[in-house]
Amino acid sequence: MPIVINLDVMLAKRKMSLTELSEKMGITLANLSILKSGKAKAIRFSTLQAICEILQCQPGDLIEYVGDNEYKKLMRI
């Protein structure tokens, strides 16, 4: 699936750790790690909204569509 999650990029821009985001959201670190790694199959809009509110960003800052070839390079498939 050529959808890339850029959560790590936004966390770096906001100088925030995944642990800190997890605590602010009240969501487990494991669930955020799955999302950050790109292994999540879905995301609830309420989760996306909470991330955007805390990181002060737009959904498009977190979720990106890339072509199949670029996706394979990113995911090292």
C-alpha positions as CSV (number, residue, x, y, z in Angstrom):
1,M,0.0,0.0,0.0
2,P,1.7,3.2,-1.1
3,I,0.5,5.3,1.9
4,V,3.4,6.6,4.0
5,I,2.9,7.8,7.6
6,N,5.3,10.7,8.4
7,L,4.7,10.7,12.2
8,D,8.4,10.5,12.9
9,V,9.0,13.6,10.8
10,M,6.4,15.6,12.6
11,L,7.6,14.4,16.0
12,A,11.1,15.5,15.0
13,K,9.9,18.9,13.8
14,R,8.0,19.4,17.1
15,K,10.9,18.1,19.2
16,M,8.6,15.6,20.8
17,S,9.2,11.9,21.6
18,L,6.7,9.2,20.8
19,T,6.5,8.5,24.5
20,E,5.5,12.1,25.2
21,L,2.9,12.0,22.4
22,S,1.5,8.7,23.8
23,E,1.2,10.3,27.3
24,K,-0.5,13.4,26.0
25,M,-3.0,11.3,23.9
26,G,-3.7,8.7,26.5
27,I,-2.9,6.0,23.9
28,T,-0.4,3.1,24.3
29,L,3.1,3.5,23.1
30,A,2.7,0.2,21.3
31,N,-0.2,1.4,19.2
32,L,1.6,4.6,18.3
33,S,4.7,2.6,17.4
34,I,2.6,0.5,15.0
35,L,1.3,3.7,13.3
36,K,4.8,5.2,13.2
37,S,6.3,2.2,11.6
38,G,3.7,2.1,8.8
39,K,2.4,-1.3,9.9
40,A,-1.1,0.0,10.8
41,K,-3.9,-1.1,8.5
42,A,-6.2,1.8,9.6
43,I,-6.4,4.9,11.8
44,R,-9.5,6.3,13.5
45,F,-10.3,9.9,12.7
46,S,-10.5,10.6,16.4
47,T,-6.9,9.4,16.7
48,L,-5.8,11.4,13.7
49,Q,-7.5,14.4,15.1
50,A,-5.8,14.0,18.5
51,I,-2.4,13.7,16.9
52,C,-3.0,16.8,14.7
53,E,-4.2,18.8,17.7
54,I,-1.2,17.9,19.8
55,L,1.4,18.3,17.0
56,Q,-0.4,21.4,15.6
57,C,-0.4,20.0,12.1
58,Q,-2.7,18.9,9.3
59,P,-3.6,15.3,8.4
60,G,-1.7,15.8,5.1
61,D,1.5,16.5,7.2
62,L,1.2,12.9,8.6
63,I,-0.2,10.9,5.7
64,E,1.3,10.8,2.2
65,Y,0.6,8.9,-0.9
66,V,3.6,7.8,-3.0
67,G,3.8,5.7,-6.1
68,D,4.5,2.0,-5.9
69,N,8.2,2.2,-6.9
70,E,8.9,4.9,-4.3
71,Y,7.0,3.0,-1.7
72,K,9.0,-0.1,-2.4
73,K,12.2,1.9,-1.9
74,L,11.0,3.5,1.3
75,M,9.9,0.2,2.7
76,R,12.8,-1.7,1.2
77,I,10.6,-4.3,-0.4
